[in-house]
Amino acid sequence: MELRQLEHFVAAAEELHFTRAAQRVNIVQSGLSSSIGALERELGAKLFVRSTRAVRLTQEGEVLLTQARRILSAAATARSAVAGVAGGMGGRLTIGIMQCFRRGLTEALAAFHAEHPRVELRLVQAPSADLLDRVAAGTLDLAFACARTAPAGVHLTPLDDRPMVFACHGGHRLAGRAAVSLAETADEDFVDYPPGWGSRTVVDAVLADHGLRRRLACEVGDTDTLLDLVAHGLGVAVLPPSLDPRHRDELRLIPLAPPVPTFPTGIVTPAGATSAAARILLDTVLARQPAPVAR
């Protein structure tokens, strides 16, 4: 089994289209099919079911995909480590980010790029649940996500865990309050992210733990849209503390009374070997984190 064969297999598994997969790895389609066929014969198992209309993975193919991604990620880490010793750090660093994480990230990325210009930085934005899965699968080198504990296959370096805030329109009945409890919002229309987003997961868990329910009027995957909906009186929200409400004069951010959901952020890396570039970026981010806010 060769790394080249695994690269061909992963491309075909992710594209589920042999022509696109061949283009992605810069070989002709017949070469890709031959490579995957040899891999299937070596493993003694069919990896794909192909018809005139679709391509899908077999159960054996699903199992191999997870392992192949990890093997290719480890190989890339080894190449990066050797290159860093031999002639300066290079390669690619694929980083997952969530929409509402901004604390020190941009500055750290700029500092890292200035110090290591040969490392190609690729940013992928996704919900925190997806980011954790992608790091575990080896498709991300590291991610900035909302997570309190580390699931299997990843390591979590905590960064922050700050109280979330209540957000409403300036003319809302609760806009003048010094603090708002979640129990007082039972009859309100809420605006929130879809399931899987970090803040949505946190708020849903706190409501469930205290036997509270809410009415969701809007689910949006875009922070600017969410803030605009709240600022225009189309619902209320419970938001991460790091969101920037500038240019929205009608938006009110109010502390929550207990029980207060908190928004835990951290850097997620694979549980096994981490590339030298990823370790350096992690240290760069940690060095630029603001001092903890007193509770």
N, C-alpha and C positions, 0 to 999 in steps of 0.2 A: 504494500500500500504506500503510495507516494503523496506528498503534500499537494502536488499538482492535481492528482485525482480528487482529493478532498475539496480543493478550490472549485473544480468543475462541478462536483456534486452539490456543494453549497449554493453556487450560482443557480443551478437548475432548480434546486429545492426552493429558493427564495423567489425566483422569477416564475416558476411553474410554466415555463415556456422555453423550449430548447433553443429556438432561434435567438431570443433576447439574451439567454444565458451565454450562448456562444459569443455574441457580440460583446457582452460584458467582460469576458475573460480573453477576448481578442483571438479566438480561434474559429475555424469553420465549424458548422453544425455537425458534420460527419465526424470530425475529430472529437467534439464533445461527446457525442453518442458513443463513440468507440471507447473513450476514457471511462465513461460511466459503466459501459458494458463490462469492461475488464474489472472494474471495482466490484460489480455485482457477482462476477464469476469467482473472484477471490474470496468474497464474503459468503458465497453460497446462498444469496438471498436477492430477491427482486426489490429494488429501492423505489421504483416508480411504476404507476399504472398509467399507460399512455393510450389514448383513444384519438379518433379524428377530431374530437371536440375539446378535449381537456387533458391536462396532466396533473396527477396528484401523487402524493407520497404514500407508500405502503406503511404499515406499522413498523417494519424494520427500518424504512427510510426515516421515519420520525425519530426513532431512537438514535440512528446514526447522525442526524442533523445536529442534535445537541452536542454529541461528542466531537463531531467534526469542527464545529465552531470553537470549542474549547481548545482543540489541538492547534488550529490555525492561529488562534489568539496567543497561545503559548509560543508558537513558532515566531510570531511577529515580535513578541516580547524578547525572545532570545536574539533575534536580529538587531533589535533596537539596542540591547545591552552591549552587544559586540561593536556595533557602529559607534556607540557613545564612547567606547574606549579607543577605537581605532581612528576615528577622525571627526569627532563632534556629533552631537545628537541629531538624528534625522527621523524620517518616517512620518506616520500619521497618528494623531491622537483624536479619537472620537469621543466626544463629551456630550452627555445628556443633561439637559436643563429643563426646569419647570418655569412657567410663565412668571410666577411671583417671587422668584429668588433673585435678588440683586445685590445682596450685602457683600461687597468686596469682590464679586465675581469679575466684573468688567475690568477693574484695575489689575486683578491678578492675571487675567488672560493677556492683557496688554504687556505687563511686565514679563510674563513667560515668553511671549512672542518676540519681544525685543532681545531677550537673552538667548533664545533658541530659534532663530528665524528659519532653520531648515526643517523644523517640525511643522507639518501641516495640521492645522487645527480645524476640526469639523464639528459643528454644533448641531445637535438633534433635540428638538423640543417635543416633549410628550408628557402625559400624566405620570405622576410619581409611580403608580403601580406598574406601568409599562417600563419605566426607567429601571426599576429594580429587576424586572424579568430580563431586560436586555443586558444588564451587567452580568447577571447570573449565566445567561446564554453565551456571553463572550462577544456580543455585537457592539458593546460600548466598553471603552477603557475605564471610564469612571462616570459618575453622574451626581448631580446636585438635586436632591429629592427631599420630599417630606416623609420622614420615617423615624419612628421611635425605637424600633428594634430591627435587627438584621435578619432577614429570611435566609433560608439555606442557600449557600452558594455565593454569598456576598459578605463583605466586611463593611461596617458602618462607623464612620468617624463623625460624632456629633458636632454640630456647629452652634446651634441656637435652639431655644425652646421658649418662645415669648407668647404672652397672652394675645388672643385674637380680639378683634373689636367689632362692635355693632355699627353698621352703616345704614343711613337712611337719608331721605330728602330733607332739605331745610325746613319745609313746612309740615313734616310728619308730626304726629301727636307725641312722639318720644324724643324729638329733636332737641328739646331743651333740658333733658335729663342729664344728671351727672354720671349716672350709671344705669344700665338696662339689664334685667335678668332674662334668660332665655324663656322662662315661664310666661313672661309678659308678651312674648311675640307669637303666642300660639295661634292667634287669629290673623296674623299678617301673611301677605303674599311674599314668598322668598325668591330671590335670584341667587343661583349658585352654579358651580361647575358641574359637569356630568359625573356620574360614578367613576371612581378610579383616580380622580384628581385628589391631591393631598388634603387640601382644606375641606373638601366635601367629605372625605373619609373621617377626618377628625371630628367635624361637627355632627355627622350622623352617629358616630360612636358615643359622643357625650349625650346627645338627646336620648339615645336608646338606653344608656346606663341610668338615666334619671327618669325614665318613663315619660318623656316629653315627645310631642309630635309637632310637625310643622307642615305648612302647605306650600309646595313648590310651584311657582307660577312660570318661571323661566329657567332653563338650563342652557348655559352658553360656555363654550370652550375658549373664549377670548376675554382677557382681563379688561381691556378698554371698553368692550361692549357691556360687560357686567357692571362696571363703574358708571357708565352712561345711563344704563337702565335704572340703577338705584338713584342716581342724581336727578333723573327726570320723574321720580315718584312712581315707577312701575313695580316696585318691590323693595324689600329690605334685604340685608345680607349680613353674614358673619364672615369677616375677612382676615387674612393674614396681616400681621402688623407692618410688613415691609412694603405694602402697596403704596404707590405714590398718587395721592388724590389731587395733585396740582391741576389747575385750569378747570376745576369743577367746583365752582363757588357754592353750588346748592347741595353739595355732599357733606353730611355730618358724620364724623367718626367718634363714637362714644365708647368708653370702657364698659366691659361687661361685669355684672355682679355674679358671684358664685352661683352655680358651677361655671367656671371659665374654661373654655377649651383653649389649649395652647398649641402652637404651630411648631413642631420640631423639624429642623432642617439638618441635613448632614451630607457628607460626601460618601458615596457608595462606590466601592471598588470590588473586583473579584476576590473571592476567598483565597485563591491560590496566588500564583506569581503575579506581580504588578510591574508594568514596564517602568524603566527609569524615568521616562518623560512624565508618566502619570504620577509617580511619587514626587517629582519636583514640583509639578503643578499643585498637587495637594498641599505641600509645604508652603508654596507661595500664597495660596488662598488662606491658609491658617494664619500666616504672618500678617495678612491684611484685614483680618476680621476686626470689627469694632469691639471696644471693650464691652463686657457684659452689662446689660442694663439692670439696675437695681430694681427688685420687685417691690 
